[in-house]
Amino acid sequence: MAITVGQLAALVRGEVCGDGDLVIQGARGLSEAGPGDITFAENDRFLSQLHACRASAAVVGPAVAVNGLTVIRVAEPLVAFVAIVRHLQGKADLPPHGIDPRACVDATARIGPAASILPFASVGAGTVIGARCRIYNGAVVGRNCRLGDDVTLYPNAVLYEDCVLGHRVIVHANAVLGADGFGYRLQGGRHVKVPQVGYVEVGDDVEVGAGTTIDRATFGVTRVGAGTKIDNLVQVGHNCRIGRHNLLVSQVGVAGSCTTGDYVVIAGQAGLADHVSVGDGVIIGAKAGVTKDIAAGERVLGAPATSERDQKRILMSLEKLPDMRRDLRRVKRQLGIGDE
């Protein structure tokens, strides 16, 4: 698709600086863009890359210096550039409405208007699917589930029985919601399974990444609050209460019965021990090991996790350990107490 810079500026409500009649053929990142492409620079940190780039035009912030390059100035360059990319790519083809004859939908399930159930998807007895939902190939929705409107289940996503999803939830491929929690008790020298008879409830506008698992509660509910975004390969254990607008990054593990407040960020490969409570606005650094409660607003790092300030001081001290060891050996020799 060919379009002028001026037309793209109108699309994103930006201001053109330079040649508004310049024709754009494609949109690419700074490292890949060439003549005929438009790119973007979110802030001044990318100026050197922008000036070295061969793109014909760029989307930039209100104050980014551009050295004569034709630009579209907007308040949020990333958001505007995404809109431009989507426009140039054309509207994505959505699956057709209705139930494909190769899908397996129980006669007692209720399917909302304009929903799409694709080949080899399965919908169990008593389940309710909201309006405009998209259930892709091979996805499984168990018995007595309830899905709100505009829910998307990508291929091979699995909802065990009794799962409840709000509106506009996205579940990516191979994610599993509602599998049994990991609960056993030792009886007669054997690990005996504790029945997991609860369910999973996911709030509006939640996104669940590929390969992520959210276990059903032992009793009651495992809950994920509205607006929370969960990356790929995350584990949320049984009976957890994940707050609203959390960010759980790839390979995070949250053990059973943990609670997080709102706007919590848990970085990659961090782990929470069972029954930990995390307050609102907490930021947990990558690979942290959380073994005790964290008060609202704290930033923690390390294993076991402690305050970000303390961990930085520890890391700075570790860098000095070789010099400190040499100094200690020298002092011990001077004192005649040996080098051991």
CORRA-V146310 format. One record per pair of residues at least 12 apart in sequence whose C-alpha atoms are under 10 Angstrom apart, sorted by the first residue. I is the first residue (numbers start at 1). J is the second residue. D is the distance in whole Angstrom. If there is no record, write none. Layout:
i;j;d
I;J;D
I;J;D
This chain:
i;j;d
1;24;8
1;25;6
1;26;8
1;87;9
1;88;6
1;89;8
1;90;8
2;23;6
2;24;6
2;25;5
2;26;8
2;36;9
2;88;8
3;21;9
3;22;8
3;23;5
3;24;5
3;25;7
3;26;9
3;87;10
3;88;8
4;19;9
4;20;7
4;21;5
4;22;5
4;23;4
4;24;6
4;25;9
5;17;10
5;18;9
5;19;7
5;20;5
5;21;6
5;22;6
5;23;6
5;24;7
5;38;9
5;56;10
5;57;8
5;58;9
5;59;10
5;70;8
5;71;8
5;72;8
6;18;10
6;19;8
6;20;4
6;21;6
6;22;8
6;23;9
6;24;10
6;71;10
6;72;8
7;20;8
7;21;9
7;22;10
7;23;10
7;24;10
8;20;9
8;23;10
8;24;9
8;38;10
8;59;10
8;72;8
8;80;9
8;81;10
8;83;9
8;84;7
8;87;9
8;88;10
9;59;9
9;71;9
9;72;6
9;73;8
9;74;9
9;80;9
9;84;9
10;72;10
11;80;9
11;83;8
11;84;8
11;87;9
12;59;10
12;72;9
12;73;10
12;74;8
12;76;10
12;77;9
12;79;9
12;80;6
12;81;8
12;82;10
12;83;7
12;84;8
13;72;9
13;73;9
13;74;7
13;75;10
13;80;9
14;59;9
14;60;10
14;61;10
14;62;10
14;71;9
14;72;6
14;73;5
14;74;5
14;75;8
14;76;10
14;77;10
14;80;8
15;59;10
15;60;10
15;62;9
15;71;8
15;72;5
15;73;5
15;74;7
16;59;9
16;70;7
16;71;6
16;72;5
16;73;6
16;74;9
17;57;10
17;66;10
17;68;9
17;69;8
17;70;6
17;71;5
17;72;6
17;73;7
18;57;9
18;68;7
18;69;7
18;70;4
18;71;6
18;72;9
19;57;9
19;69;9
19;70;6
19;71;8
20;57;10
20;70;8
20;71;9
20;72;9
22;36;9
22;56;8
22;57;8
22;70;8
23;36;7
23;37;9
23;38;10
23;56;9
23;57;9
24;36;5
24;37;6
24;38;7
24;55;10
24;56;8
24;57;8
24;88;9
25;37;6
25;38;8
25;56;10
25;88;8
26;38;6
26;39;9
26;55;10
26;84;9
26;85;8
26;88;7
26;89;8
27;39;6
27;40;9
27;55;9
27;57;9
27;58;9
27;81;8
27;82;9
27;84;7
27;85;6
27;86;9
27;87;10
27;88;7
27;89;9
28;40;8
28;55;9
28;58;10
28;81;9
28;85;8
29;41;9
29;50;10
29;53;9
29;55;9
29;58;10
29;81;10
30;46;9
30;49;7
30;50;6
30;51;10
30;52;9
30;53;6
30;54;8
30;55;8
30;58;9
31;49;8
31;50;9
31;52;9
31;53;7
31;54;9
31;55;10
32;53;8
32;54;9
32;55;9
33;53;7
33;54;6
33;55;5
33;56;8
33;57;10
33;58;10
34;53;7
34;54;5
34;55;4
34;56;7
34;57;10
35;53;9
35;54;6
35;55;5
35;56;5
35;57;9
36;54;9
36;55;7
36;56;5
36;57;8
37;54;8
37;55;5
37;56;6
37;57;7
37;58;8
38;54;10
38;55;6
38;56;6
38;57;5
38;58;5
38;59;7
38;70;9
38;71;9
38;72;10
38;81;9
38;84;9
38;85;9
39;53;9
39;54;10
39;55;6
39;56;8
39;57;6
39;58;5
39;59;6
39;60;9
39;71;9
39;77;10
39;78;10
39;81;8
39;84;10
39;85;10
40;55;9
40;57;8
40;58;5
40;59;4
40;60;6
40;61;9
40;71;9
40;72;9
40;77;7
40;78;7
40;80;9
40;81;7
40;82;10
41;58;7
41;59;6
41;60;5
41;61;8
41;64;8
41;66;10
41;77;7
41;78;8
41;81;9
42;59;8
42;60;6
42;61;6
42;64;9
42;74;10
42;75;10
42;76;8
42;77;5
42;78;6
42;79;10
42;81;10
43;60;7
43;61;6
43;62;9
43;63;8
43;64;6
43;65;10
43;76;10
43;77;8
43;78;10
44;60;9
44;61;9
44;63;9
44;64;6
44;65;8
44;66;10
45;64;10
46;64;9
47;60;10
47;64;8
47;65;8
47;66;8
47;67;10
50;65;10
50;66;8
50;67;10
50;69;9
51;65;10
51;66;7
51;67;8
51;68;10
51;69;8
55;69;9
55;70;10
56;69;7
56;70;7
56;71;9
57;69;6
57;70;5
57;71;5
57;72;8
58;70;7
58;71;5
58;72;6
58;73;9
58;77;9
58;81;9
59;71;6
59;72;5
59;73;6
59;74;7
59;75;10
59;76;9
59;77;6
59;78;8
59;79;10
59;80;8
59;81;7
59;84;10
60;72;6
60;73;5
60;74;6
60;75;8
60;76;8
60;77;5
60;78;9
60;80;9
60;81;9
61;73;5
61;74;5
61;75;6
61;76;6
61;77;6
61;78;9
62;74;6
62;75;6
62;76;9
62;77;9
63;75;9
94;116;9
94;134;9
95;115;9
95;116;6
95;117;9
95;118;8
95;134;8
95;135;9
95;136;9
96;114;9
96;115;8
96;116;6
96;117;9
96;118;8
96;134;9
97;113;8
97;114;5
97;115;5
97;116;5
97;117;8
97;118;9
97;132;8
97;133;9
97;134;9
98;111;9
98;112;9
98;113;8
98;114;7
98;115;6
98;116;5
98;117;6
98;118;8
98;132;10
98;134;10
99;111;9
99;114;10
99;115;8
99;116;6
99;117;5
99;118;7
99;119;8
99;121;9
99;135;10
100;116;8
100;117;6
100;118;5
100;119;6
100;120;8
100;121;9
100;137;10
101;117;9
101;118;9
101;119;7
101;120;9
102;117;9
102;118;8
102;119;5
102;120;6
102;121;8
102;122;10
102;137;10
103;117;7
103;118;6
103;119;5
103;120;4
103;121;5
103;122;6
103;123;8
103;135;10
103;136;10
103;137;8
103;138;9
103;139;10
104;117;9
104;118;9
104;119;8
104;120;7
104;121;6
104;122;5
104;123;6
104;124;8
104;138;10
104;140;9
105;117;9
105;120;10
105;121;8
105;122;6
105;123;5
105;124;6
105;125;8
105;127;9
105;141;9
106;122;8
106;123;6
106;124;5
106;125;5
106;126;8
106;127;8
106;143;9
107;123;9
107;124;9
107;125;7
107;126;9
107;127;10
108;123;10
108;124;8
108;125;5
108;126;5
108;127;7
108;128;9
108;143;10
108;144;10
109;123;7
109;124;7
109;125;5
109;126;5
109;127;5
109;128;6
109;129;8
109;143;9
109;144;8
109;145;9
110;123;9
110;124;10
110;125;9
110;126;7
110;127;6
110;128;5
110;129;6
110;130;8
110;146;10
111;123;9
111;127;8
111;128;6
111;129;5
111;130;6
111;131;7
111;132;9
111;133;9
111;147;10
112;128;8
112;129;6
112;130;5
112;131;4
112;132;7
112;133;8
112;147;10
112;148;9
112;149;8
112;150;10
113;129;9
113;130;7
113;131;5
113;132;6
113;133;9
113;149;9
114;130;9
114;131;6
114;132;5
114;133;7
114;134;9
114;150;10
115;129;8
115;130;7
115;131;6
115;132;4
115;133;5
115;134;6
115;135;8
115;149;9
115;150;8
115;151;9
115;152;10
116;129;10
116;131;9
116;132;7
116;133;6
116;134;5
116;135;6
116;136;8
116;152;10
117;129;10
117;133;8
117;134;6
117;135;5
117;136;6
117;137;8
117;138;10
117;139;9
117;153;10
118;134;8
118;135;6
118;136;5
118;137;5
118;138;8
118;139;9
118;155;9
119;135;9
119;136;7
119;137;5
119;138;7
119;139;9
120;135;10
120;136;8
120;137;5
120;138;5
120;139;8
120;140;9
120;155;10
120;156;10
121;135;7
121;136;6
121;137;5
121;138;4
121;139;5
121;140;6
121;141;8
121;153;10
121;155;8
121;156;8
121;157;10
121;158;10
122;135;9
122;136;10
122;137;9
122;138;7
122;139;6
122;140;5
122;141;6
122;142;8
122;156;10
122;158;9
123;135;9
123;139;9
123;140;6
123;141;5
123;142;6
123;143;7
123;144;9
123;145;9
123;159;10
124;140;8
124;141;6
124;142;5
124;143;4
124;144;7
124;145;8
124;159;10
124;160;10
124;161;8
125;141;9
125;142;7
125;143;5
125;144;6
125;145;9
125;161;9
126;142;9
126;143;6
126;144;5
126;145;7
126;146;9
126;161;10
126;162;10
127;141;8
127;142;7
127;143;6
127;144;4
127;145;5
127;146;6
127;147;8
127;161;9
127;162;8
127;163;9
127;164;10
128;141;10
128;143;9
128;144;7
128;145;6
128;146;5
128;147;6
128;148;8
128;164;10
129;141;9
129;145;8
129;146;6
129;147;5
129;148;7
129;149;8
129;150;9
129;151;9
129;165;10
130;146;8
130;147;6
130;148;5
130;149;4
130;150;7
130;151;8
130;165;10
130;166;9
130;167;8
131;147;9
131;148;7
131;149;5
131;150;6
131;151;8
131;167;9
132;148;9
132;149;6
132;150;5
132;151;7
132;152;9
132;168;10
133;147;8
133;148;8
133;149;6
133;150;5
133;151;5
133;152;6
133;153;8
133;167;9
133;168;9
133;169;9
133;170;10
134;149;10
134;150;7
134;151;6
134;152;5
134;153;6
134;154;8
134;170;10
135;151;8
135;152;6
135;153;5
135;154;7
135;155;8
135;156;10
135;157;9
135;171;10
136;152;8
136;153;6
136;154;5
136;155;5
136;156;8
136;157;8
136;173;9
137;153;9
137;154;7
137;155;5
137;156;7
137;157;9
137;173;10
138;153;10
138;154;8
138;155;5
138;156;5
138;157;7
138;158;9
138;173;10
138;174;10
139;153;7
139;154;7
139;155;5
139;156;4
139;157;5
139;158;6
139;159;8
139;171;10
139;172;10
139;173;8
139;174;8
139;175;10
140;153;9
140;154;10
140;155;9
140;156;7
140;157;6
140;158;5
140;159;6
140;160;8
140;161;10
140;176;10
141;153;9
141;157;8
141;158;6
141;159;5
141;160;6
141;161;7
141;162;9
141;163;9
141;177;10
142;158;8
142;159;6
142;160;5
142;161;4
142;162;7
142;163;8
142;178;10
143;159;9
143;160;7
143;161;5
143;162;6
143;163;9
144;160;9
144;161;6
144;162;5
144;163;8
144;164;9
145;159;8
145;160;8
145;161;6
145;162;4
145;163;5
145;164;6
145;165;8
145;199;10
145;200;10
145;201;10
146;161;10
146;162;7
146;163;6
146;164;5
146;165;6
146;166;8
146;201;9
147;163;8
147;164;6
147;165;5
147;166;6
147;167;7
147;168;9
147;169;9
147;202;10
148;164;8
148;165;6
148;166;5
148;167;4
148;168;7
148;169;8
148;203;10
148;204;8
149;165;9
149;166;7
149;167;5
149;168;6
149;169;9
149;204;10
150;166;9
150;167;6
150;168;5
150;169;7
150;170;9
150;205;10
151;165;8
151;166;8
151;167;6
151;168;5
151;169;5
151;170;6
151;171;8
151;204;9
151;205;9
151;206;10
151;207;10
152;167;10
152;168;7
152;169;6
152;170;5
152;171;6
152;172;8
152;207;10
153;169;8
153;170;6
153;171;5
153;172;6
153;173;7
153;174;10
153;175;9
153;208;10
154;170;8
154;171;6
154;172;5
154;173;5
154;174;8
154;175;9
154;210;9
155;171;9
155;172;7
155;173;5
155;174;7
155;175;9
155;210;10
156;171;10
156;172;8
156;173;5
156;174;5
156;175;8
156;176;9
156;210;10
156;211;10
157;171;7
157;172;6
157;173;5
157;174;4
157;175;5
157;176;6
157;177;8
157;210;8
157;211;8
157;212;10
158;171;9
158;172;10
158;173;9
158;174;7
158;175;6
158;176;5
158;177;6
158;178;8
158;179;9
158;213;10
159;171;10
159;175;8
159;176;6
159;177;5
159;178;6
159;179;8
159;200;9
159;214;10
160;176;8
160;177;6
160;178;5
160;179;6
160;180;9
160;199;9
160;200;9
160;215;10
160;216;9
161;177;9
161;178;7
161;179;9
161;198;10
161;199;8
161;200;9
161;216;10
162;178;8
162;197;10
162;198;8
162;199;6
162;200;7
162;201;9
162;216;9
163;177;7
163;178;6
163;198;9
163;199;6
163;200;5
163;201;6
163;202;8
163;216;8
163;221;10
163;222;10
164;177;10
164;178;10
164;199;8
164;200;6
164;201;5
164;202;6
164;203;8
164;221;10
164;223;10
165;200;8
165;201;6
165;202;5
165;203;6
165;204;7
165;205;9
165;206;9
165;224;10
166;201;8
166;202;6
166;203;5
166;204;4
166;205;7
166;206;8
166;225;10
166;226;8
167;202;9
167;203;7
167;204;5
167;205;6
167;206;9
167;226;9
168;203;9
168;204;6
168;205;5
168;206;7
168;207;9
168;227;10
169;202;8
169;203;8
169;204;6
169;205;5
169;206;5
169;207;6
169;208;8
169;226;9
169;227;9
169;228;10
169;229;10
170;204;10
170;205;8
170;206;6
170;207;5
170;208;6
170;209;8
170;229;10
171;206;8
171;207;6
171;208;5
171;209;6
171;210;7
171;211;10
171;212;9
171;230;10
172;207;8
172;208;6
172;209;5
172;210;5
172;211;8
172;212;8
172;231;10
172;232;8
173;208;9
173;209;8
173;210;5
173;211;7
173;212;9
173;232;10
174;209;9
174;210;6
174;211;5
174;212;7
174;213;9
174;232;10
174;233;10
175;208;7
175;209;7
175;210;5
175;211;4
175;212;5
175;213;6
175;214;8
175;232;8
175;233;8
175;234;9
176;208;9
176;209;10
176;210;9
176;211;7
176;212;6
176;213;5
176;214;6
176;215;8
176;235;10
177;199;9
177;200;7
177;201;9
177;202;9
177;208;9
177;212;8
177;213;6
177;214;5
177;215;6
177;216;7
177;222;10
177;236;10
178;196;10
178;197;10
178;198;9
178;199;6
178;200;6
178;201;9
178;213;8
178;214;6
178;215;5
178;216;4
178;217;8
178;221;10
178;222;9
178;238;9
179;196;9
179;199;9
179;200;9
179;213;8
179;214;7
179;215;5
179;216;6
179;217;9
179;237;10
179;238;9
180;193;10
180;194;9
180;195;8
180;196;6
180;197;8
180;198;9
180;199;9
180;214;9
180;215;6
180;216;6
180;217;8
180;218;8
180;237;9
180;238;8
181;193;10
181;194;9
181;195;9
181;196;6
181;197;9
181;198;9
181;214;9
181;215;5
181;216;6
181;217;7
181;218;7
181;222;10
181;236;9
181;237;6
181;238;5
181;239;8
181;255;10
181;256;8
182;194;8
182;195;10
182;196;9
182;215;8
182;216;10
182;217;10
182;218;9
182;237;8
182;238;7
182;255;9
182;256;8
183;195;8
183;196;8
183;218;8
183;237;10
183;238;9
183;256;9
194;218;8
195;217;10
195;218;7
195;219;9
196;215;9
196;216;7
196;217;6
196;218;4
196;219;7
196;220;10
196;238;9
197;216;8
197;217;7
197;218;5
197;219;6
197;220;8
197;221;9
198;215;9
198;216;6
198;217;4
198;218;5
198;219;4
198;220;5
198;221;5
198;222;8
198;238;9
198;239;8
199;214;10
199;215;8
199;216;5
199;217;5
199;218;8
199;219;8
199;220;7
199;221;5
199;222;6
199;223;9
199;238;9
199;239;9
200;214;8
200;215;7
200;216;5
200;217;7
200;220;9
200;221;6
200;222;5
200;223;6
200;224;8
200;238;9
200;239;9
200;240;10
201;214;10
201;216;9
201;217;10
201;221;7
201;222;6
201;223;5
201;224;6
201;225;8
201;241;10
202;214;10
202;222;8
202;223;6
202;224;5
202;225;6
202;226;7
202;227;10
202;228;9
202;242;9
203;223;8
203;224;6
203;225;5
203;226;4
203;227;7
203;228;8
203;243;10
203;244;8
204;224;9
204;225;8
204;226;5
204;227;6
204;228;9
204;244;10
205;225;9
205;226;6
205;227;5
205;228;7
205;229;8
205;245;9
206;224;8
206;225;8
206;226;6
206;227;5
206;228;5
206;229;6
206;230;8
206;244;9
206;245;8
206;246;9
207;226;10
207;227;8
207;228;7
207;229;5
207;230;6
207;231;8
207;247;10
208;228;9
208;229;6
208;230;5
208;231;6
208;232;7
208;233;9
208;234;9
208;248;10
209;229;8
209;230;6
209;231;5
209;232;4
209;233;7
209;234;8
209;248;10
209;249;9
209;250;9
210;230;9
210;231;7
210;232;5
210;233;6
210;234;9
210;250;10
211;231;9
211;232;6
211;233;5
211;234;7
211;235;9
211;250;10
211;251;10
212;230;8
212;231;7
212;232;6
212;233;4
212;234;5
212;235;6
212;236;8
212;250;9
212;251;9
212;252;10
213;232;9
213;233;7
213;234;6
213;235;5
213;236;6
213;237;8
213;253;10
214;234;8
214;235;6
214;236;5
214;237;6
214;238;7
214;239;10
214;240;9
214;254;10
215;235;8
215;236;6
215;237;5
215;238;5
215;239;8
215;240;9
215;256;9
216;236;9
216;237;8
216;238;5
216;239;7
216;240;9
217;237;8
217;238;4
217;239;4
217;240;8
217;256;9
217;257;9
218;238;6
218;239;7
218;256;10
218;257;10
219;238;9
219;239;8
220;238;10
220;239;7
221;238;8
221;239;6
221;240;8
221;241;8
222;236;9
222;237;8
222;238;6
222;239;4
222;240;5
222;241;6
222;242;8
222;256;9
222;257;8
222;258;10
223;236;10
223;238;9
223;239;8
223;240;6
223;241;5
223;242;6
223;243;8
223;259;10
224;236;9
224;240;8
224;241;6
224;242;5
224;243;6
224;244;7
224;245;9
224;246;9
224;260;10
225;241;8
225;242;6
225;243;5
225;244;4
225;245;7
225;246;8
225;260;10
225;261;9
225;262;8
226;242;9
226;243;8
226;244;5
226;245;6
226;246;9
226;262;10
227;243;9
227;244;6
227;245;4
227;246;7
227;247;9
227;262;10
227;263;9
228;242;8
228;243;7
228;244;6
228;245;4
228;246;5
228;247;6
228;248;8
228;262;9
228;263;8
228;264;9
228;265;10
229;244;9
229;245;7
229;246;6
229;247;5
229;248;6
229;249;8
229;265;10
230;245;10
230;246;8
230;247;6
230;248;5
230;249;6
230;250;8
230;251;10
230;252;9
230;266;10
231;247;8
231;248;6
231;249;5
231;250;5
231;251;8
231;252;9
231;268;9
232;248;9
232;249;7
232;250;5
232;251;7
232;252;9
233;249;9
233;250;6
233;251;5
233;252;8
233;253;9
233;269;10
234;248;7
234;249;7
234;250;6
234;251;5
234;252;5
234;253;6
234;254;8
234;268;9
234;269;9
235;248;10
235;250;9
235;251;7
235;252;6
235;253;5
235;254;6
235;255;8
235;256;10
235;271;10
236;248;10
236;252;8
236;253;6
236;254;5
236;255;6
236;256;7
236;257;9
236;258;9
236;272;10
237;253;8
237;254;6
237;255;5
237;256;4
237;257;7
237;258;8
237;274;9
238;254;9
238;255;7
238;256;5
238;257;6
238;258;9
238;274;10
239;255;9
239;256;6
239;257;5
239;258;7
239;259;9
239;274;10
239;275;9
240;254;8
240;255;8
240;256;6
240;257;4
240;258;5
240;259;6
240;260;8
240;274;9
240;275;8
240;276;10
240;277;10
241;256;9
241;257;7
241;258;6
241;259;5
241;260;6
241;261;8
241;277;9
242;254;10
242;257;10
242;258;8
242;259;6
242;260;5
242;261;7
242;262;8
242;263;10
242;264;9
242;278;9
243;259;7
243;260;5
243;261;5
243;262;5
243;263;7
243;264;8
243;278;10
243;279;9
243;280;8
244;260;9
244;261;7
244;262;5
244;263;6
244;264;8
244;280;9
245;261;9
245;262;6
245;263;5
245;264;7
245;265;9
245;281;10
246;260;8
246;261;8
246;262;6
246;263;5
246;264;5
246;265;6
246;266;8
246;280;9
246;281;9
246;282;10
246;283;10
247;262;10
247;263;7
247;264;6
247;265;5
247;266;6
247;267;8
247;283;10
248;264;8
248;265;6
248;266;5
248;267;6
248;268;8
248;269;10
248;270;9
248;284;10
249;265;8
249;266;6
249;267;5
249;268;5
249;269;8
249;270;9
249;286;9
250;266;9
250;267;8
250;268;5
250;269;7
250;270;9
250;286;10
251;267;9
251;268;6
251;269;5
251;270;7
251;271;9
251;286;10
251;287;9
252;266;7
252;267;7
252;268;6
252;269;5
252;270;5
252;271;6
252;272;8
252;286;9
252;287;8
252;288;10
253;266;10
253;268;9
253;269;7
253;270;7
253;271;5
253;272;6
253;273;9
253;289;10
254;266;10
254;270;8
254;271;6
254;272;5
254;273;7
254;274;7
254;275;10
254;276;9
254;290;10
255;271;8
255;272;6
255;273;5
255;274;5
255;275;8
255;276;8
256;272;9
256;273;8
256;274;5
256;275;6
256;276;9
257;273;9
257;274;6
257;275;5
257;276;7
257;277;9
258;272;8
258;273;8
258;274;6
258;275;5
258;276;5
258;277;6
258;278;8
258;293;10
259;272;10
259;274;9
259;275;7
259;276;6
259;277;5
259;278;6
259;279;8
259;293;9
260;276;8
260;277;6
260;278;5
260;279;6
260;280;7
260;281;9
260;282;9
260;293;10
260;294;9
260;296;10
261;277;8
261;278;6
261;279;5
261;280;4
261;281;7
261;282;8
261;295;10
261;296;8
262;278;9
262;279;8
262;280;5
262;281;6
262;282;9
262;296;9
263;279;9
263;280;6
263;281;5
263;282;7
263;283;9
263;297;10
264;278;8
264;279;8
264;280;6
264;281;5
264;282;5
264;283;6
264;284;8
264;296;9
264;297;9
264;298;10
265;280;10
265;281;7
265;282;6
265;283;5
265;284;6
265;285;8
265;299;10
266;282;8
266;283;6
266;284;5
266;285;6
266;286;7
266;287;9
266;288;9
266;300;10
267;283;8
267;284;6
267;285;5
267;286;5
267;287;7
267;288;8
267;301;10
268;284;9
268;285;8
268;286;5
268;287;6
268;288;9
269;285;9
269;286;6
269;287;5
269;288;7
269;289;9
270;284;7
270;285;7
270;286;5
270;287;4
270;288;5
270;289;6
270;290;8
270;301;9
270;302;9
270;303;9
270;305;10
271;284;9
271;286;9
271;287;7
271;288;6
271;289;5
271;290;6
271;291;9
271;303;9
271;304;10
271;305;10
272;284;10
272;288;8
272;289;6
272;290;5
272;291;6
272;292;8
272;293;10
272;305;10
273;289;8
273;290;6
273;291;5
273;292;8
273;293;10
274;290;9
274;291;8
274;292;9
275;291;9
275;292;8
275;293;9
276;290;8
276;291;7
276;292;6
276;293;5
276;294;8
277;290;10
277;291;10
277;292;7
277;293;5
277;294;6
277;295;8
277;296;10
278;290;9
278;292;9
278;293;6
278;294;5
278;295;6
278;296;7
278;297;9
278;298;9
279;293;8
279;294;6
279;295;5
279;296;4
279;297;7
279;298;8
280;294;9
280;295;8
280;296;5
280;297;6
280;298;9
281;295;9
281;296;6
281;297;5
281;298;7
281;299;9
282;294;8
282;295;8
282;296;6
282;297;5
282;298;5
282;299;6
282;300;8
283;296;9
283;297;8
283;298;7
283;299;5
283;300;6
283;301;9
283;308;9
284;298;8
284;299;6
284;300;5
284;301;6
284;302;9
284;305;8
284;306;10
284;307;9
284;308;9
285;299;8
285;300;6
285;301;5
285;302;7
285;305;9
285;308;8
286;300;9
286;301;7
286;302;8
287;301;8
287;302;7
287;303;7
287;304;10
287;305;9
288;300;8
288;301;5
288;302;5
288;303;5
288;304;7
288;305;6
288;306;9
289;301;8
289;302;6
289;303;4
289;304;5
289;305;5
289;306;9
290;302;8
290;303;7
290;304;6
290;305;5
290;306;8
291;303;9
291;304;7
291;305;7
291;306;10
292;304;9
292;305;8
292;306;10
294;306;9
294;307;9
302;314;10
302;315;10
